[in-house]
Amino acid sequence: GVSGFASYNFLPEWGVFARYDAVNPTTKTAPLKNDNYYTFGITYSPIKIVDFSLAYIHGGVGHGTLSTSNGTIGGSVNGSYNEVGIWGDFQW
C-alpha cells in the first residue's frame, strides 16, 4: 500500500491537512480488490490543548468488500462512503 499525510499551519491558530491511502489488501485471493481513502480539511486551534477540524472524508473499495469502522463498503463492482464533519481534540 501507499500512504501520505501533509499539514501546514498558515497562521498560528489555523492549518490545513490532507491524507491519502491506497492499498490492495488481498493480492493473492482477490488481486483486483483495492481500497482508497482520502481526507482533507482545515483546523482551528484557539489554545494549545484544543483543536477543531472541519474535514471531508472519502473511502472507496473496488472489486470486493471491506469491513471498516463505518461498516462494510464495496460490492461486486465498487462501493464508497463520504462524510463531512467537525472533529474536536482536547489534550491534557
C-alpha distances in whole Angstrom, upper triangle without the diagonal:
4,7,10,14,17,21,24,28,30,33,34,33,31,27,24,20,17,14,11,7,5,4,6,8,11,11,14,16,15,13,14,12,10,9,10,11,14,17,19,23,26,27,31,32,36,36,34,33,32,29,29,26,27,23,22,19,17,15,14,14,15,16,17,17,15,17,16,19,20,21,20,18,18,21,22,20,19,19,18,20,21,23,25,26,28,27,29,28,31,31,34
4,7,11,14,18,21,24,27,30,30,30,28,24,21,17,14,11,8,6,5,6,9,11,15,14,18,20,18,16,16,15,12,11,10,11,12,15,17,20,23,24,28,29,33,33,31,31,30,27,27,24,24,21,20,17,16,15,15,15,16,19,19,19,17,19,18,20,21,22,21,20,20,22,24,22,20,20,19,20,20,22,24,25,26,25,27,26,29,29,32
4,7,11,14,17,21,23,26,27,26,24,20,18,14,11,7,6,4,6,8,12,13,17,17,21,22,21,19,19,17,14,12,10,9,10,12,14,17,20,21,24,25,29,30,28,27,26,23,23,21,21,18,17,15,14,14,15,16,18,20,21,20,18,19,17,18,20,22,21,20,20,23,25,23,21,20,18,19,19,20,21,22,23,22,23,23,26,26,29
4,7,11,14,17,20,23,23,23,21,17,14,11,8,6,5,7,9,12,16,17,21,21,25,26,24,23,22,20,17,14,12,11,9,11,12,15,17,18,22,23,27,27,25,25,24,21,21,19,19,16,16,15,15,15,17,18,20,23,24,23,21,22,19,20,21,24,24,22,23,26,28,26,23,22,20,20,19,20,20,21,22,20,22,21,25,24,28
4,7,11,14,17,19,20,20,17,13,11,7,6,4,7,9,12,15,19,20,24,24,28,29,27,26,25,23,19,17,14,12,10,9,10,12,14,15,18,19,23,23,21,22,21,18,18,15,16,14,15,14,15,16,18,20,23,26,26,25,22,23,20,20,21,24,25,23,24,28,30,28,25,24,21,20,19,19,19,19,19,18,19,18,21,21,25
4,7,10,13,16,17,17,14,11,8,6,5,7,9,12,16,19,22,24,27,28,31,33,31,29,28,26,23,20,17,15,12,11,9,11,12,13,16,17,21,22,20,21,20,17,17,15,16,14,15,15,17,18,21,23,25,29,29,28,26,26,23,23,24,27,28,26,27,31,33,31,28,26,23,22,20,20,19,19,19,18,19,18,21,21,24
4,7,10,12,13,13,11,7,6,4,7,9,12,15,19,22,26,27,30,31,35,36,34,33,32,30,26,23,20,17,14,12,9,10,9,10,13,14,17,18,17,18,17,14,14,12,14,13,15,16,18,20,23,26,28,32,32,31,28,28,25,24,25,28,29,28,29,33,35,33,30,28,25,23,21,20,18,18,17,16,17,16,19,19,22
4,6,9,10,11,9,5,5,6,9,12,16,19,22,25,29,30,34,35,38,40,38,36,35,33,29,26,23,20,17,15,12,11,10,10,12,13,16,17,16,18,17,14,15,13,15,15,17,18,21,23,26,29,31,35,35,34,31,31,28,27,28,31,33,31,33,36,39,36,33,31,28,26,24,22,20,20,18,18,18,17,20,20,23
4,5,6,8,6,4,6,9,12,15,19,22,26,29,32,33,37,38,42,43,41,39,38,36,32,29,26,23,20,17,14,12,10,9,10,10,13,14,13,16,15,12,14,13,15,15,18,20,23,25,29,32,34,38,38,37,34,34,30,29,29,33,35,33,35,39,41,39,36,34,30,28,25,24,21,20,18,17,17,17,18,19,22
4,7,8,6,6,8,11,14,18,21,24,28,31,35,36,40,40,44,45,43,42,40,38,34,31,28,25,21,19,15,13,10,10,11,12,14,16,16,18,17,15,15,15,16,17,19,22,25,27,30,34,36,40,40,39,36,36,33,32,32,35,37,35,37,41,43,41,37,35,32,30,27,25,22,22,20,20,19,19,21,22,25
4,5,5,7,10,13,17,20,24,27,31,34,37,39,42,43,47,48,46,44,43,41,37,34,31,27,24,21,18,15,12,11,10,10,11,13,14,16,15,14,15,15,16,18,21,24,27,30,33,36,39,42,43,41,39,38,34,33,33,37,39,37,39,43,46,43,40,38,34,32,28,26,23,22,20,20,19,19,20,20,23
4,6,8,12,14,18,21,25,28,31,34,38,39,43,44,47,48,46,45,44,42,38,35,32,28,25,22,19,16,13,11,9,8,9,10,10,13,13,12,14,15,17,19,22,25,28,31,34,37,40,44,43,42,39,38,34,33,33,37,39,38,40,44,47,45,41,39,35,33,30,27,24,22,20,19,17,17,17,18,20
4,7,11,13,17,20,24,27,31,34,37,38,42,43,46,47,45,44,43,41,37,33,30,27,24,20,17,14,11,8,6,5,6,8,9,12,10,9,10,12,14,16,20,22,26,29,32,35,38,42,42,40,37,36,32,30,30,34,37,36,38,42,45,43,39,37,33,30,27,24,21,19,16,16,14,14,15,16,18
4,7,10,14,17,21,24,28,31,35,35,39,40,44,45,43,42,40,38,34,31,27,24,21,17,14,11,7,6,5,6,9,11,12,14,12,10,10,10,11,14,17,19,23,26,29,32,35,39,39,37,35,34,30,28,28,32,34,33,35,39,42,40,36,34,30,27,24,22,19,17,15,15,14,14,16,17,20
4,7,11,14,17,21,24,27,31,32,36,37,41,41,39,38,37,34,31,27,24,21,17,14,11,9,6,5,7,8,12,13,13,15,13,10,10,9,11,12,15,17,20,23,26,29,32,36,36,34,32,31,28,26,26,30,32,31,33,36,39,37,33,31,27,25,22,20,17,16,14,14,14,14,17,18,21
4,7,11,14,18,21,24,28,29,33,34,37,38,36,35,33,31,27,24,21,17,14,11,8,6,4,6,9,11,15,17,16,17,15,12,11,9,10,10,12,14,17,20,23,26,29,32,33,31,29,29,25,24,24,28,29,28,29,33,36,33,30,28,24,22,19,17,15,15,14,14,15,15,18,19,23
4,7,11,14,17,21,24,25,29,30,34,35,32,31,30,28,24,21,17,14,11,8,6,6,6,8,11,13,17,18,18,18,16,13,12,9,10,9,11,12,14,17,20,23,26,29,29,28,25,25,22,21,21,25,26,25,26,30,33,30,27,25,22,20,17,16,14,14,14,13,15,15,18,19,23
4,7,11,14,17,21,22,26,27,30,31,29,28,26,24,20,17,14,11,7,6,4,7,9,11,15,17,20,22,21,21,19,16,15,12,12,9,10,10,12,14,17,19,22,26,26,25,23,23,20,20,20,23,24,22,23,27,29,27,23,22,19,17,15,15,14,15,15,15,17,17,20,21,25
4,7,10,14,17,18,22,23,27,28,25,24,23,21,17,14,11,8,5,5,6,10,12,14,18,19,23,24,23,22,21,17,17,14,14,11,11,9,11,12,14,17,19,23,23,22,19,20,17,17,18,21,21,20,21,24,27,25,21,20,17,16,15,15,15,16,16,16,18,18,21,22,25
4,7,10,14,16,19,20,24,24,22,21,19,17,14,11,8,6,4,7,9,12,16,17,21,23,27,28,26,26,24,21,20,17,17,13,12,10,10,10,12,14,16,20,20,19,17,18,16,17,17,20,20,18,18,22,24,22,18,17,15,15,14,15,16,18,19,18,21,21,24,25,29
4,7,10,12,15,16,20,21,19,17,16,14,11,8,6,5,6,9,12,16,19,20,24,26,29,30,29,28,26,23,23,20,19,16,14,12,11,9,11,12,14,17,17,17,14,16,14,15,16,18,18,16,16,20,21,20,17,16,14,15,15,16,18,19,21,20,22,22,26,26,30
4,7,9,13,13,17,18,15,14,13,11,7,6,5,6,9,12,15,19,22,24,28,29,33,34,32,32,30,27,26,23,23,19,17,14,12,10,10,10,11,14,15,15,13,15,14,17,17,18,17,15,15,18,19,17,15,15,14,15,16,18,20,22,24,23,26,26,29,30,33
4,6,9,10,13,14,12,11,11,9,6,5,7,9,12,15,19,22,25,27,31,32,36,36,34,33,32,29,29,26,25,22,20,16,14,12,11,10,11,13,13,13,11,14,13,16,17,18,16,15,14,17,18,16,15,15,15,16,18,20,23,24,26,25,28,28,31,31,34
4,6,6,10,11,9,7,8,6,5,6,9,12,15,19,22,26,29,30,34,36,39,40,38,37,36,33,32,29,29,25,23,19,17,14,12,10,10,11,11,12,11,14,15,18,19,18,16,15,13,15,16,15,14,15,16,18,20,23,25,27,29,29,31,31,34,35,38
4,6,9,9,8,9,10,7,7,7,11,13,16,20,23,26,30,31,34,36,39,40,38,36,35,33,32,29,29,26,24,20,18,14,13,10,11,11,10,11,9,11,12,16,17,17,14,14,13,15,16,16,15,15,16,18,21,23,26,27,29,28,30,30,33,34,36
4,6,6,5,6,8,7,8,10,14,16,20,23,27,30,33,35,38,39,43,43,42,40,39,36,36,33,33,29,27,23,21,17,15,12,12,11,10,11,10,13,15,19,20,18,16,15,14,15,15,16,16,17,18,21,23,26,29,31,33,32,34,34,37,37,40
4,6,6,4,7,8,9,12,15,18,21,25,28,31,35,36,40,41,45,45,43,42,41,38,38,35,35,31,29,25,22,19,17,14,13,12,12,14,14,16,18,22,23,22,19,18,16,17,17,17,17,19,20,23,25,28,31,33,35,34,36,36,39,39,42
4,6,6,10,10,12,15,18,21,25,28,32,35,38,40,43,45,48,48,46,45,44,41,41,38,38,34,32,28,26,22,20,17,16,14,13,15,15,18,20,24,25,24,21,20,18,19,18,18,19,21,23,26,29,31,34,36,38,37,39,39,42,42,45
4,6,9,9,12,15,18,21,25,28,32,35,39,40,44,45,49,49,47,45,44,42,41,38,38,34,32,28,25,22,19,16,14,12,11,13,14,16,19,23,24,22,18,18,16,16,15,16,17,19,21,24,27,30,33,35,38,37,39,39,42,42,45
4,6,6,9,12,16,19,22,26,29,33,36,38,42,43,47,47,46,44,43,40,39,36,35,32,29,25,22,19,16,12,11,8,8,11,12,15,18,21,22,20,17,16,13,13,12,13,14,16,18,21,24,27,31,33,36,35,38,38,41,42,44
4,6,8,12,15,18,22,25,28,32,36,37,41,43,46,47,45,44,43,40,39,36,35,31,29,25,22,19,16,13,11,9,10,13,14,17,19,23,23,22,19,17,15,15,14,13,15,17,19,22,25,28,31,33,36,35,38,38,41,42,45
4,6,10,13,16,20,23,27,30,34,36,40,41,45,46,45,43,42,39,38,34,33,29,26,23,20,17,14,10,8,6,8,11,13,17,19,22,22,21,18,15,13,13,11,10,11,14,16,20,22,25,29,31,34,34,37,37,41,41,44
4,7,10,14,17,21,24,28,31,33,37,39,42,43,42,40,39,36,35,31,30,27,24,20,17,14,11,7,6,5,6,8,9,13,15,18,18,17,14,12,10,10,10,9,9,11,13,16,19,22,26,28,31,30,33,34,37,38,41
4,7,10,14,17,21,24,28,30,33,35,39,40,38,37,36,32,31,28,27,23,21,17,14,11,8,6,5,7,8,9,9,13,13,17,17,16,14,12,10,12,12,11,9,11,12,14,17,20,23,25,28,27,30,31,34,35,38
4,7,10,14,17,21,24,26,30,32,35,36,35,34,32,29,28,24,23,20,17,14,11,7,6,5,7,9,9,9,8,11,11,14,14,14,12,10,9,12,14,12,10,10,10,12,14,17,19,22,24,24,27,27,31,32,35
4,7,11,14,17,21,23,27,29,32,34,32,31,30,26,25,22,21,17,14,11,8,6,5,6,9,12,12,12,11,13,12,14,14,15,14,11,11,14,16,14,11,11,9,11,12,15,17,19,22,21,24,25,29,30,33
4,7,11,14,18,19,23,25,29,30,29,28,26,23,21,18,17,13,11,8,6,4,6,9,12,15,15,14,12,13,11,13,12,14,14,12,13,16,19,17,13,12,9,10,10,12,14,16,18,18,21,22,25,26,30
4,7,11,14,16,20,22,26,27,26,26,24,20,19,15,14,10,8,6,5,7,9,12,15,18,19,18,16,17,14,15,14,17,17,15,16,19,22,20,16,15,11,11,10,11,12,14,16,16,19,20,24,25,29
4,7,11,13,16,19,22,24,23,23,20,17,15,11,10,7,5,4,6,9,12,15,18,22,22,20,18,18,15,15,14,18,19,17,18,22,25,23,19,17,13,12,10,9,10,11,13,13,16,17,21,22,26
4,7,10,14,16,20,22,21,21,19,15,13,10,9,6,6,7,9,12,15,19,21,25,25,24,22,22,19,18,18,21,22,20,22,25,28,26,22,20,17,15,12,11,10,11,12,12,15,16,20,22,25
4,7,10,13,16,19,19,19,16,12,10,7,5,4,6,9,12,15,18,22,25,28,28,27,25,24,21,20,19,23,24,23,25,28,31,29,25,23,19,17,14,12,9,10,10,10,13,14,18,20,24
4,7,10,13,16,16,17,14,10,8,6,6,7,10,12,16,19,22,26,28,32,32,30,28,28,24,23,22,26,28,26,28,32,35,33,29,26,23,20,17,15,12,11,10,11,12,13,16,18,22
4,7,10,12,12,13,10,7,6,4,7,8,12,14,18,21,24,28,31,34,34,32,29,28,25,23,23,27,29,28,30,34,37,35,31,29,25,22,19,17,14,12,10,9,9,10,13,15,18
4,6,9,10,11,8,6,5,6,9,12,15,18,21,24,28,31,34,38,37,35,33,32,28,26,25,29,32,31,33,37,40,39,35,32,28,25,22,19,16,14,11,11,10,11,12,14,17
4,5,7,8,6,4,6,9,12,14,18,20,24,27,30,33,37,40,39,37,34,33,29,27,27,31,33,33,36,39,43,41,37,34,31,28,25,22,19,16,13,12,10,9,10,12,14
4,7,8,7,7,9,11,14,17,21,23,27,30,33,37,40,43,43,40,37,36,32,29,30,33,36,36,39,42,46,44,40,38,34,31,28,24,21,18,15,14,12,12,11,13,15
4,6,6,8,10,14,17,20,23,25,29,31,35,38,41,45,44,41,38,37,33,30,31,34,37,37,40,44,47,46,42,39,36,33,30,27,24,21,17,16,12,11,10,10,12
4,6,8,11,14,18,20,24,25,29,31,34,37,40,44,43,40,37,35,32,29,30,34,37,37,39,43,46,45,42,39,35,32,30,27,24,22,18,16,13,11,9,8,10
4,7,11,14,17,19,23,24,28,29,33,36,39,42,41,38,35,33,29,27,28,31,34,35,38,41,45,44,40,37,34,31,29,26,23,20,17,14,11,8,6,5,7
4,7,10,14,16,20,21,25,27,31,34,37,40,39,36,33,31,28,25,26,29,32,32,35,39,42,41,38,35,31,28,26,22,20,17,13,11,7,6,5,7,9
4,7,10,13,16,18,22,24,27,30,34,37,36,34,31,29,25,23,23,27,30,30,32,36,39,38,34,32,28,25,22,19,17,14,10,8,6,5,7,9,12
4,7,10,13,15,19,22,25,29,32,36,35,32,29,28,24,21,21,25,28,28,30,34,37,36,32,29,26,22,20,16,13,10,7,6,5,6,9,12,15
4,6,10,12,16,18,22,25,29,32,32,29,27,25,22,20,19,23,26,25,27,31,34,33,29,26,22,19,16,13,10,8,5,5,6,9,12,14,18
4,7,10,14,17,20,24,27,31,30,28,26,25,21,19,18,22,24,23,26,29,32,31,27,24,20,17,14,11,7,6,5,7,9,12,15,18,22
4,7,10,13,17,20,23,27,27,25,23,22,18,17,16,20,22,20,22,26,29,27,23,21,17,14,11,8,6,6,6,8,11,13,17,19,23
4,7,10,14,17,20,24,24,22,20,20,17,16,14,18,19,17,19,23,26,24,20,17,13,11,7,6,5,7,9,11,14,17,20,23,27
4,7,10,14,17,21,20,18,16,16,13,13,11,15,16,14,16,20,23,21,17,14,11,8,6,5,6,9,11,12,15,17,21,23,27
4,7,10,13,17,17,15,14,15,12,13,11,14,14,12,13,16,19,17,13,11,7,6,5,7,9,12,15,16,19,21,25,27,30
4,7,10,14,13,12,10,11,9,11,9,11,11,8,10,13,16,15,11,9,5,5,7,9,12,15,17,18,21,22,26,28,31
4,7,10,10,10,9,11,11,13,11,12,11,7,7,10,13,11,7,6,4,6,9,12,15,18,21,21,25,26,30,31,35
4,7,7,7,7,10,11,14,13,12,10,7,5,8,10,8,6,5,6,9,12,15,19,21,24,24,28,29,32,34,37
4,6,8,9,13,14,17,16,15,12,9,6,7,8,6,4,7,9,12,15,19,22,25,28,28,31,32,36,37,41
4,7,10,14,16,19,18,17,13,11,7,7,6,5,6,9,12,15,18,22,25,28,31,31,34,35,39,40,43
4,7,10,13,17,16,14,10,8,6,5,6,7,7,8,11,14,18,21,25,27,30,30,33,34,37,39,42
4,7,10,13,12,10,7,6,4,5,8,9,8,8,10,12,16,19,22,24,27,27,30,31,34,36,39
4,6,10,10,8,6,6,6,9,11,12,11,9,10,12,15,17,21,22,25,24,27,28,31,32,35
4,7,8,6,4,6,9,11,14,16,14,12,12,12,15,17,20,21,24,23,25,26,29,30,33
4,5,5,6,7,10,14,17,17,15,12,11,11,13,14,17,18,20,19,21,22,25,26,29
4,6,8,10,13,17,20,21,18,15,13,11,13,13,16,16,17,16,18,19,22,23,26
4,7,8,12,15,19,19,16,12,10,8,10,10,13,14,16,16,19,20,23,25,28
4,6,10,13,16,17,15,12,11,10,12,13,17,17,20,20,22,24,27,28,31
4,7,9,13,14,12,9,10,10,13,15,19,20,23,23,25,27,30,31,34
4,7,11,11,8,6,6,7,11,14,17,19,22,22,26,27,30,32,35
4,7,7,5,4,6,9,13,16,20,22,25,26,29,30,34,35,39
4,5,5,6,9,12,16,19,23,25,29,29,32,34,37,39,42
4,6,9,12,16,19,22,26,29,32,33,36,37,41,42,46
4,7,11,14,17,21,25,28,31,32,35,37,40,42,45
4,7,11,14,17,21,24,27,28,31,33,37,38,42
4,7,11,14,18,20,24,25,28,30,33,35,39
4,7,10,14,17,20,21,25,26,30,32,36
4,7,11,13,17,18,21,23,27,29,33
4,7,10,14,15,19,21,25,28,31
4,7,10,12,16,18,22,25,28
4,7,10,13,16,20,23,27
4,6,10,13,17,20,23
4,7,10,13,17,20
4,7,10,13,17
4,7,10,13
4,7,10
4,7
4
